[in-house]
Amino acid sequence: INTTGSWFIGCEKWAELITRLHGPGGPMHEQTRRHAVEELRFIRPDVAVAVVKLFDIRLGGLPTGKEVRGLIILSKEDGRWKTQANANVGISDTPQGNR
C-alpha cells in the first residue's frame, strides 16, 4: 500500500509500478531518499516487523519537504530476509501540531 492508498498485490504489479515511476523517463527517476529503521520487532526468529522513516527525500537534488513512515513485514527464507508486505503513509502535522 503506497502513500496514495493504492494497493499492489504481487511482485509483478509492484515491479511494474517501480519501473514506471523510477525508471528512465519516469517522474521519480532522479529521486533520492534516506531510510531509518525506527523500530524492529521480531514476531518469531524468522518473521519481523519494521517501522521505517523515509526522510531527506529529494527530486533532482532538491528537497521535497516530504517525509514518509512505513510498516514492513519481513520473513527469513533460505537465509535471506524478504519483504512480504508494506504500507506507507505521508507524515504531516496534525491540527494539534503533533508529528
Secondary structure, 3 states (H helix, E strand, C coil): CCCCCCCCCCHHHHHHHHHHHHCCCCCCCCEEEEEEEEEEEEEECCEEEEEEEEEEEEECCEECCCCEEEEEEEEEECCEEEEEEEEEEECCCCCCCCC
